[in-house]
Amino acid sequence: MSKHALLEVIALGPQDAIAAQAGGADRLELVTDMAADGLTPPRAAFAAIRAAVDIPLRVMLRAADGFAAGDVAALCEDAAALRAEGADEFVLGFLTPDGRPDLDAVRALAEVIDGCRWTFHRAIDRAADRDALRKELAAFAAPAGPGGLDTFLTAGAVAGVDTGLPTLLAEQARTAAGEPGYAPRILVGGGLTLGQLPTLRAAGLDAFHIGGAARPAGWSAPVDAAAVREWREALDGAVDGAVAVG
């Protein structure tokens, strides 16, 4: 098992980004409007954050709350503008009304961000059939070269990691076995707690995503570097079963 697990932190602006990097984050997910669970940030916001830190940034492509794609042409325009600004990693994920992956929307955006790596976000947790979704998206998976779907952000269940833990462990086992559709890395996020890290790390999961946990004072306050550092140290210790939780 790798001794270093990836820690991704949600950032809304440069202050968040600087604090997250100072606390030990490996990567940021850039969004705006957390009241809608995270939407596409303005091009200027991306540019300001990119200028503030030097760790990888994954930029959300999402126009409204929920998992319907909406105006795909507008999303593609946003993606193209962000690419022109220098964005080279993204986050996206859309479902049809019956809970299947919206392949038309995904394909359209994948063409615009061709050559970029991207995450399919927690839409997977609301899919009618998780296994079928993974296999339908397999054609977008990152090959040996750059670009493509390389990550699923998931809690394993709509309710969060506490409920979804068995699913996460089972899917990680299928990833380790090299099953079709299970090549993308699992990024665990959604109600994640420090106490769950030893079990997840012992199973081989090595990527973790936090938002509210990095903001002890709530979403109206910026990321707290000390809170991120607590997660960084917990992840670094979990590999040896030494994480302390309180």
Secondary structure as a PSIPRED ss2 file (coil, helix, strand):
# PSIPRED VFORMAT (PSIPRED V4.0)

   1 M C   1.000  0.000  0.000
   2 S C   1.000  0.000  0.000
   3 K C   1.000  0.000  0.000
   4 H C   1.000  0.000  0.000
   5 A C   1.000  0.000  0.000
   6 L E   0.000  0.000  1.000
   7 L E   0.000  0.000  1.000
   8 E E   0.000  0.000  1.000
   9 V E   0.000  0.000  1.000
  10 I E   0.000  0.000  1.000
  11 A E   0.000  0.000  1.000
  12 L C   1.000  0.000  0.000
  13 G C   1.000  0.000  0.000
  14 P H   0.000  1.000  0.000
  15 Q H   0.000  1.000  0.000
  16 D H   0.000  1.000  0.000
  17 A H   0.000  1.000  0.000
  18 I H   0.000  1.000  0.000
  19 A H   0.000  1.000  0.000
  20 A H   0.000  1.000  0.000
  21 Q H   0.000  1.000  0.000
  22 A H   0.000  1.000  0.000
  23 G H   0.000  1.000  0.000
  24 G C   1.000  0.000  0.000
  25 A C   1.000  0.000  0.000
  26 D C   1.000  0.000  0.000
  27 R E   0.000  0.000  1.000
  28 L E   0.000  0.000  1.000
  29 E E   0.000  0.000  1.000
  30 L E   0.000  0.000  1.000
  31 V C   1.000  0.000  0.000
  32 T E   0.000  0.000  1.000
  33 D C   1.000  0.000  0.000
  34 M H   0.000  1.000  0.000
  35 A H   0.000  1.000  0.000
  36 A H   0.000  1.000  0.000
  37 D C   1.000  0.000  0.000
  38 G C   1.000  0.000  0.000
  39 L E   0.000  0.000  1.000
  40 T C   1.000  0.000  0.000
  41 P C   1.000  0.000  0.000
  42 P C   1.000  0.000  0.000
  43 R H   0.000  1.000  0.000
  44 A H   0.000  1.000  0.000
  45 A H   0.000  1.000  0.000
  46 F H   0.000  1.000  0.000
  47 A H   0.000  1.000  0.000
  48 A H   0.000  1.000  0.000
  49 I H   0.000  1.000  0.000
  50 R H   0.000  1.000  0.000
  51 A H   0.000  1.000  0.000
  52 A H   0.000  1.000  0.000
  53 V C   1.000  0.000  0.000
  54 D C   1.000  0.000  0.000
  55 I C   1.000  0.000  0.000
  56 P C   1.000  0.000  0.000
  57 L E   0.000  0.000  1.000
  58 R E   0.000  0.000  1.000
  59 V E   0.000  0.000  1.000
  60 M E   0.000  0.000  1.000
  61 L C   1.000  0.000  0.000
  62 R C   1.000  0.000  0.000
  63 A C   1.000  0.000  0.000
  64 A C   1.000  0.000  0.000
  65 D C   1.000  0.000  0.000
  66 G C   1.000  0.000  0.000
  67 F C   1.000  0.000  0.000
  68 A C   1.000  0.000  0.000
  69 A C   1.000  0.000  0.000
  70 G C   1.000  0.000  0.000
  71 D C   1.000  0.000  0.000
  72 V H   0.000  1.000  0.000
  73 A H   0.000  1.000  0.000
  74 A H   0.000  1.000  0.000
  75 L H   0.000  1.000  0.000
  76 C H   0.000  1.000  0.000
  77 E H   0.000  1.000  0.000
  78 D H   0.000  1.000  0.000
  79 A H   0.000  1.000  0.000
  80 A H   0.000  1.000  0.000
  81 A H   0.000  1.000  0.000
  82 L H   0.000  1.000  0.000
  83 R H   0.000  1.000  0.000
  84 A H   0.000  1.000  0.000
  85 E H   0.000  1.000  0.000
  86 G C   1.000  0.000  0.000
  87 A C   1.000  0.000  0.000
  88 D C   1.000  0.000  0.000
  89 E E   0.000  0.000  1.000
  90 F E   0.000  0.000  1.000
  91 V E   0.000  0.000  1.000
  92 L E   0.000  0.000  1.000
  93 G C   1.000  0.000  0.000
  94 F C   1.000  0.000  0.000
  95 L E   0.000  0.000  1.000
  96 T C   1.000  0.000  0.000
  97 P C   1.000  0.000  0.000
  98 D C   1.000  0.000  0.000
  99 G C   1.000  0.000  0.000
 100 R C   1.000  0.000  0.000
 101 P E   0.000  0.000  1.000
 102 D C   1.000  0.000  0.000
 103 L H   0.000  1.000  0.000
 104 D H   0.000  1.000  0.000
 105 A H   0.000  1.000  0.000
 106 V H   0.000  1.000  0.000
 107 R H   0.000  1.000  0.000
 108 A H   0.000  1.000  0.000
 109 L H   0.000  1.000  0.000
 110 A H   0.000  1.000  0.000
 111 E H   0.000  1.000  0.000
 112 V H   0.000  1.000  0.000
 113 I C   1.000  0.000  0.000
 114 D C   1.000  0.000  0.000
 115 G C   1.000  0.000  0.000
 116 C C   1.000  0.000  0.000
 117 R E   0.000  0.000  1.000
 118 W E   0.000  0.000  1.000
 119 T E   0.000  0.000  1.000
 120 F E   0.000  0.000  1.000
 121 H C   1.000  0.000  0.000
 122 R H   0.000  1.000  0.000
 123 A H   0.000  1.000  0.000
 124 I H   0.000  1.000  0.000
 125 D H   0.000  1.000  0.000
 126 R H   0.000  1.000  0.000
 127 A C   1.000  0.000  0.000
 128 A C   1.000  0.000  0.000
 129 D C   1.000  0.000  0.000
 130 R H   0.000  1.000  0.000
 131 D H   0.000  1.000  0.000
 132 A H   0.000  1.000  0.000
 133 L H   0.000  1.000  0.000
 134 R H   0.000  1.000  0.000
 135 K H   0.000  1.000  0.000
 136 E H   0.000  1.000  0.000
 137 L C   1.000  0.000  0.000
 138 A H   0.000  1.000  0.000
 139 A H   0.000  1.000  0.000
 140 F H   0.000  1.000  0.000
 141 A E   0.000  0.000  1.000
 142 A C   1.000  0.000  0.000
 143 P C   1.000  0.000  0.000
 144 A C   1.000  0.000  0.000
 145 G C   1.000  0.000  0.000
 146 P C   1.000  0.000  0.000
 147 G C   1.000  0.000  0.000
 148 G E   0.000  0.000  1.000
 149 L E   0.000  0.000  1.000
 150 D E   0.000  0.000  1.000
 151 T E   0.000  0.000  1.000
 152 F E   0.000  0.000  1.000
 153 L E   0.000  0.000  1.000
 154 T E   0.000  0.000  1.000
 155 A C   1.000  0.000  0.000
 156 G C   1.000  0.000  0.000
 157 A C   1.000  0.000  0.000
 158 V C   1.000  0.000  0.000
 159 A C   1.000  0.000  0.000
 160 G C   1.000  0.000  0.000
 161 V H   0.000  1.000  0.000
 162 D H   0.000  1.000  0.000
 163 T H   0.000  1.000  0.000
 164 G H   0.000  1.000  0.000
 165 L H   0.000  1.000  0.000
 166 P H   0.000  1.000  0.000
 167 T H   0.000  1.000  0.000
 168 L H   0.000  1.000  0.000
 169 L H   0.000  1.000  0.000
 170 A H   0.000  1.000  0.000
 171 E H   0.000  1.000  0.000
 172 Q H   0.000  1.000  0.000
 173 A H   0.000  1.000  0.000
 174 R H   0.000  1.000  0.000
 175 T H   0.000  1.000  0.000
 176 A H   0.000  1.000  0.000
 177 A C   1.000  0.000  0.000
 178 G C   1.000  0.000  0.000
 179 E C   1.000  0.000  0.000
 180 P C   1.000  0.000  0.000
 181 G C   1.000  0.000  0.000
 182 Y C   1.000  0.000  0.000
 183 A C   1.000  0.000  0.000
 184 P C   1.000  0.000  0.000
 185 R E   0.000  0.000  1.000
 186 I E   0.000  0.000  1.000
 187 L E   0.000  0.000  1.000
 188 V E   0.000  0.000  1.000
 189 G C   1.000  0.000  0.000
 190 G C   1.000  0.000  0.000
 191 G C   1.000  0.000  0.000
 192 L C   1.000  0.000  0.000
 193 T C   1.000  0.000  0.000
 194 L H   0.000  1.000  0.000
 195 G H   0.000  1.000  0.000
 196 Q H   0.000  1.000  0.000
 197 L H   0.000  1.000  0.000
 198 P H   0.000  1.000  0.000
 199 T H   0.000  1.000  0.000
 200 L H   0.000  1.000  0.000
 201 R H   0.000  1.000  0.000
 202 A H   0.000  1.000  0.000
 203 A C   1.000  0.000  0.000
 204 G C   1.000  0.000  0.000
 205 L C   1.000  0.000  0.000
 206 D C   1.000  0.000  0.000
 207 A E   0.000  0.000  1.000
 208 F E   0.000  0.000  1.000
 209 H E   0.000  0.000  1.000
 210 I E   0.000  0.000  1.000
 211 G C   1.000  0.000  0.000
 212 G H   0.000  1.000  0.000
 213 A H   0.000  1.000  0.000
 214 A H   0.000  1.000  0.000
 215 R C   1.000  0.000  0.000
 216 P C   1.000  0.000  0.000
 217 A C   1.000  0.000  0.000
 218 G C   1.000  0.000  0.000
 219 W C   1.000  0.000  0.000
 220 S C   1.000  0.000  0.000
 221 A C   1.000  0.000  0.000
 222 P C   1.000  0.000  0.000
 223 V C   1.000  0.000  0.000
 224 D C   1.000  0.000  0.000
 225 A H   0.000  1.000  0.000
 226 A H   0.000  1.000  0.000
 227 A H   0.000  1.000  0.000
 228 V H   0.000  1.000  0.000
 229 R H   0.000  1.000  0.000
 230 E H   0.000  1.000  0.000
 231 W H   0.000  1.000  0.000
 232 R H   0.000  1.000  0.000
 233 E H   0.000  1.000  0.000
 234 A H   0.000  1.000  0.000
 235 L H   0.000  1.000  0.000
 236 D H   0.000  1.000  0.000
 237 G H   0.000  1.000  0.000
 238 A H   0.000  1.000  0.000
 239 V C   1.000  0.000  0.000
 240 D C   1.000  0.000  0.000
 241 G C   1.000  0.000  0.000
 242 A C   1.000  0.000  0.000
 243 V C   1.000  0.000  0.000
 244 A C   1.000  0.000  0.000
 245 V C   1.000  0.000  0.000
 246 G C   1.000  0.000  0.000
